């Protein structure tokens, strides 16, 4: 079996350890004079010219801060950020409720219809839910809205003429909001043919499967003008046709809608 060491053995071992720890290091453990010189060389402080004076002499900068010549900079914008009030005065970007645009998805009915691909979002009845949601947003300070209509499949065609129907869902929704809220609401619209195109494309598609850019632009012009006539404040092309922004501007101006933005 295991035997504990005797008390006398324990005292002997303790005395031996204490004696060993109190011995001075031997001459062999001392570094040589050449080694000591090398050690001093590697641990000596860097030249005084590369290190800043003590903090008290530099106005509170940390010790070790380098001393450099001031750079000849033509502009130092940090001057305008040195205090909270200066930063607020010169701030270029702020985010407030009036900067937001509420997207609304409308359909030609009365009930809210959940959009499965967008949890928490529903298509709103253009005469019911649309008005309700816009009123709620305005109470929170949001006074801008962009309308996305759900066109019934039976109204979709390969040339998307429903896009500029003066009695279309988008046009009716625009007119309703402007009649009810006037200039308290800013109405944006989506300019593109895909909600009205039976092919699902933003443009008219030829039999060869080619998007007809210029022909599509002609209908985008008609769509934008019809939206402006319904009361839109800003039309928003999302179709990606080449040259459509300038063409839409030209069409709006020609019809007298110079104040409608793109």
Secondary structure, 3 states (H helix, E strand, C coil): CCCCCCHHHHHHHHHHHHHHHHCCCCHHHCCCHHHHHHHHHHHCCCCHHHCCCCHHHCCCCCCCCCCCCCCCCCCCHHHHHCCHHHHHHHCCCCCCHHHCCEEEEEECCCCCEECCCCCCCEEEECCCHHHHHHHHHHHCCCCEEEEEECCCHHHCECCCHHHHCCCCHHHHHHHHHHHHHHHHCEEEEEECCCCCECCCCCCCECCCCCECHHHHHHHHHHHHHHHHHHCCCEEEECCCCCCHHHHHHHHHHHCCCCCCEC
